[in-house]
Amino acid sequence: MVWHQDWQVTGIIRDTSMGPSRGTDLDAAFDGFIPSFHRIVADLSKQKKKMLVTMHRYLDGDAFGSAIAFGLMLRQMGIDSSLLCVPFVPEKFDFLSRMSRLTIFEASQNKRLFAQDNYTLAMGAHFPEESPEYGGLAILDCAGFGQVPREAWAVGNSFRHKVHIDHHTGHSFGPDRGKAASLVCSCSSTSEILYHLMERLGLSSDPEVAVSLYVGANADLRKNDIQAGHPAYPAYVMDALKQRLNALGRDIWHQIDSIFSLDPWEQSLLDTVGSALRFSGSIVYAAFDPSMVLTAKRETDALDNPRMPFHEFHIRLRQLMGQYGDTHPVAALFDQILGKVSLFDLRRNQGYDLAGISRELGGGGHRNRAGFAFETARDTLLDLNLISGDTPDSTVIETVIEFVRTRLAATGDQ
């Protein structure tokens, strides 16, 4: 089964200006998308159906922030929705979940090492083989259909309507066989796209929406080292969102700051991982696992802290690895909690096709920032007879590094 072949693209734009109008290319893309989107909303309303909203696996700030905002946008349009997150929602985003009052399902029933929250529901207990209350599936920030979680597609592939919104351009979305309303824009984040979409739909960017959009946009700006003054920085959008957030008072900024800061135990973990960086050719790489998290929490008297080291920790670790970028321009991060491997071009201008290498290992992403699941990579290496079925994780890591080195060398990047 080629599971993504019933999709079509209704609008792709590559405009990079940052003003309120953003130019005729962006206007044309929205002009092509909005009528299809209105028809979908009208049909869902008529049929009294809900929209299921999902995003890429191992969701980050932009994926979750844009999904929350989209659910709130649908609420303003009279459509109920639920979010399906794979495998789970990181603890630092819990306040967004509570603030939105949206129904959130998680693919994993064991999302925490130390705690369980009851505002989320395990998807396996909720979704039968057919889910008649839903009429549409919305996919956000997935960088191509290869990154759509299979758990989400298993639930939503039979839904009548599909919506796709993303800021990752240049991906293939399958042959023209379906009815998907797709909007793919070269913006700094999917959250930025939704800000412009809400403007064009005449919807209110109320405080709940503003918080989720700001978190989403700021997360991707930080991840890509885009600061104010950079050509890709969406000053118009960020200034407007900040004004709305300022009206909420200081408490909201404390909550947002908690997303983009490290707890003491996370700093301890960062020091440990950073002191054990490894090098191979042009690659600098690091790994961390649950036992290292437990040690860091024990040493900082934080065993009762339920958080896991995601997102901001990854950014800080990548920045630490960046000091070796002159001699080791490719960084690899093995997160053995999420089971995820991330690749980064630390110089961002070397022309490395990290997305292509990641696709060989079952993943994808940008040319200069990509990733894949550790178990998918293990399966690929097993098929290639590079490892055996009982190869330990530590050896798999070394084999992945050698695989990446070989691919870089084959394209002249090593």
N, C-alpha and C positions, 0 to 999 in steps of 0.2 A: 504493500500500500504506500503510495506517495501521498502522504497525509496532507500536504499543503497546496495541492494543485487546484483548489477551487477558489483562488484569490486573484484579484486584479487590482492594479494601482490606478486610482482616479486622479492623482495629482502628486508630482514630485517637483520640488523647487530647490534651487541652490543659491538663493539670494542670501547675502551675509550682512546687509546693512542693518543698523540697529534702531532706526527711528520708528515713530508710531506707525507709519504706513508700510514700511519695509519694502516698497517697490511693487511694480506691476507683476513680476513673477510670483511673488507670494500671494498677491490679490487673486491672480488667476487660479492658483492652487486651491485657495479657499473657495473661490467661486465654483470650482469643480466638485469640491467635497461637500459643501454645506447643503445643497439641494438633496443629495443622496442621504446625508445624515438626517435631515428633516423628515424624509420619507420613512426612514427606519424608526425614528422616534414616534412618528404618527402611527405607524403600524403597531409598535409595541404598546402604545397607549390604547389603541382600539382593541387589541387582543388581551389587554391587561397582563402583559408579560414583563418580566424583569430582564435586566442586562447583567451578565456575568463579566466582571472586569479582571483581567490578569496581566501579568508583566513577566519579565525574564526571571529565570531561576536565580537564586541568591540575590534577591532584590536589594537595590541600593537606594540612596535618597531620592534620586530623580525618578526611578521606577515607582517607588511607593508614594512619593509626593504627588506625582502626576496622576496615579491611579486614584488616590483619595480625592484629588481635585476633580477628576472626571466623574467620580461617583456623586460628588456634591453638585456638579454641573447638571447631571442627569436629574437629580432631585429637584432642582429649580425648574426643570422642564417637565416635571410630573412623572418621571420614570424611576421606579425602585431599582436598586442594584445591589450586588454583593461583590466583594473582592475575594479572589482566590490567589493566595500567596504560596509560593513553592521555594524552599520547604517551610518557611515560617517567617514571621515578622520579627526582626531584631528588636531587642528591648528598648533601644534608644528611640524607636519610633512609636512606642506605646502611647504617648500622649496624643499623637496625631490620630491614632485609632479611636481613642476615647473621645476626643474633641469632635470627630466627624459623626459619631454615632452610626456609622455604616456597619453592616454585617460583614465580618471578615472570617474567611475559612482558611485553614492552613493545611498543607498536604501532610505535614509531619505531626504525629501525636506526641512526639518526644522532642519538642522544640527547645527545651531548656535543659541545661545540666543541673540547675539548682532550683528552679521554680516553675510553676505552671500558672498561667493567667486564664481566667474563665470567660473573658469577653470574646474569645475566639472559639470556633468550633472546628473539630477535625472534619475535613472534607469527606473522608471515607464513610463516616456515619451519616452524612447528610445527602450525598448525591447517589441516587440509584442509577441503574443503567440509562434511564431516561429521566429528564428533569423538566416536566411540562410547565412549570411556573416560569421558566426562562425562555426568551425568544431571541436573544442576541448574545454574542460573545465579542467583547472589546479587548484588543491586545495592544498594550502600550510598551514602548521603549525596548523592543525585543531584538533590534539589529538584524532583521530577517527572520523568516519563519523557522529556520533551523534552531533558533533560540527560544521558541515558544515552548513552555514546559509541556511535556507529553501528558502529564496529569491533567493540565487544563484543557488540552486538546481532546483528550478522551471524554471529558465532560461536555465540552462546547462544540465539537465538530459538527454535530447534527442540528445545531440551532439555525434558525432560518436566516438570521442576519449576522453579519460580521463587520466590525469596525476596527481599523488599524491606524494608530497614530504614533509617529516615531521621528526622531531627529537623526537617525543613522541612515545616510544616503548611500547609494551605490550598491545596494543588495538586490538580488533577484527575488521576486515574489511569486514566481510560478506563472504558468500560462493563463490566458484570459478565459477562465471557465466559470466565474462566479459572480457574486453580487456584493463583494466586499467594498465598503467605502473606506478608502485608504488615503491618508494624508501624511506625506513624508517630506519634512522640511529641514533644510540645513540651518537649524538654529543651534544655540548653545546647549539646549536640553529639551526634552519632551515637555517639561513643565513650561518652558517659554512658549512653545507652540500652543499649549492650552490657554495661556494668558491671552494670546492674540485671537484664538478661536472664541473665547468667551466675549471678548470685545466685539467681534463681528456678529456674534449671536445676540448681542445686547443683554447679556446676563450680568448679574452683579457679582463682583469679586469681593464677597463679604469676608469677614475676618477668618472664618474657618478655611475658606478657599485660599485666601492670601497667605496664611501660614503654610499650608501644604505646598503651594506653588513656590514660595520663597525657599523652603527647605529643599525642595527638589532642584530648583535652579542653582542654588548656592552649592549643593552637593556636587553637581557636575562641574561647576566652575572651579571648585577647589580640586576636584579630581584631575582636571585637565590644566591646572595651574594658570587659569585665566583670571586676571585681576582687572580692576577698574583702570581704564586707559588702554587695555588690550583691544585690538580691532574687533574681536569676537565677543567682547563684554556687552551684554544687553542693558546698557545704563538706563534706558527708558523704562524697561520692565522692572528692574531691580529697585529703582527709585520709587516707582509707583507702589510696589509691594511693601517697601520699607515704611512709607507714609501710612499705609493701612495698619501695619503692625505696631507702629508707634502709638496709634490710638488705643491699643489694647493694654498699654502699660508695660512695666518692667518685667512682670512675671513671665510673659511669653518669651521675652528675650533670654531669660534664664533657662527656660526649657529648650530653646533653640541652641543656646550656647552649649548645653549638655551634649548635644549631638556632635558638635564640632570641637569637642575637647576630650582629653583623656582622663580617666579616673587614675588615682595613684597606682592601683594594681596594673592598669594598662601600661603606664609608664614603666613600671618594673618589668613587665613582660617585654616591652619594646627594648629596654636596655639589654635584657638577656638574649633576645633574638638578634639584636644588632651586633652584639659582641661575638656571635657565632656565624656571621655571614661566610658563605663559601664562594669560590671562584672557579670558573672553568672556561678557558678561552676568553671570549668576549662577554661572558655571562656572569653576573653576580646573582646569587640566589639564597633564599632563606626559607625556613619552614617552622611552623609552630603547631602544637597539638593540645588536646585537653589536659594532659598531665602538666604541661608547662603553664597553662592557665591556672590550674589548681595551686601550683607552687607559688606563682606570683600573688594570688589572692591570700594564700596562707601567710606569706611573708609580709603582707601589708594589712593583715587583720581584716580581710574583705571577703571571707568565705560566704557571708550572707548576701553578697551582691550578686544578683542574678544575671547581670549583663555578660555578653560575650564580645570578644575583640574584633568588631567588624568596622568597615567603612573608614572612619577617621583613623583607626589604628593602621589600616592598610595604607592610607595616604601618608601617615607619618613614617611608616617603615619604608615605603617607596622613596620618600624624600631623603631618608637616611642612606639608602642604597645609592641615591643619586650622586653622592659625593665621589663615587667611584666611576661615574659616567664617562670620564675621559678615556679610561682604559677598559672599562667593561660596560659598554653602552646598552646592553640588554639585561633587564632584571626579571627574575622569575620568583614568584611568591607562592609557596605551597601552604595553603590554609587547610590543615588536617582536621579542623572542626567542621567547616562547611564541605570539605572534600573538593576543594576548588583550587585550580592553578591559574595564576594571572601572569601575563607577560607584558612588559613595558619597554618601549624604546625610550631610554632615559634622555637621549638627545632630541628626540621628536623630529629630527630632520634628516635621518639617515636613509630613509626609504625602505626600511625593513617591512616586509609583509608578514607581520605577526598574526594577522587574521588568517592568512592562508595556512600558516603552520598550525594554528589552533584548529582550523577546520579539519586538518588531517588527523587530529586527535579528538575529534568529535565536538569541537567548540566553534568559536567565531569571535567577532568584535570588530574593532577598528584596525587599520594597518599598524598604528603605533601603540595600540593598547587592546589586548585580546585575552581570551581565557578559555578554559575547558574543565570538565569534571575529572577528578582524579581517577575514578573508577572507569570512566569511558576511555581515558588514556591507557589505563591498565589493560582493558580489553583489546585496544588497538595494538599495543605492544605484544600482547599474547598471540594475537592473530599473525603478527609479523615474526613470531618465534624469537623475539628479543628477550622475553622473560618466560618463566614457567608459572603454573597455576599457584604455586606456593611461594613465589618470590616475595620477600618482605617489603614493606612500604619504603624503607630506606633505600633499598636497591632499585625499586621502581622510580624513585625520585632521581637517582643518578642516571637511570636509563632515559628518563624524559629529558634531562639536561643534555645528554649525548645526542638524542634524537633532534632536539632543537639546534644544537651546534651543527649537526650534519646538514640540516636544511638551510641554515644560514650560510654555510660554506658552499652548498650547491648553487646558491643564488648570488654568490660573491659577497655576501654580507658578513661572513666570518672574518 
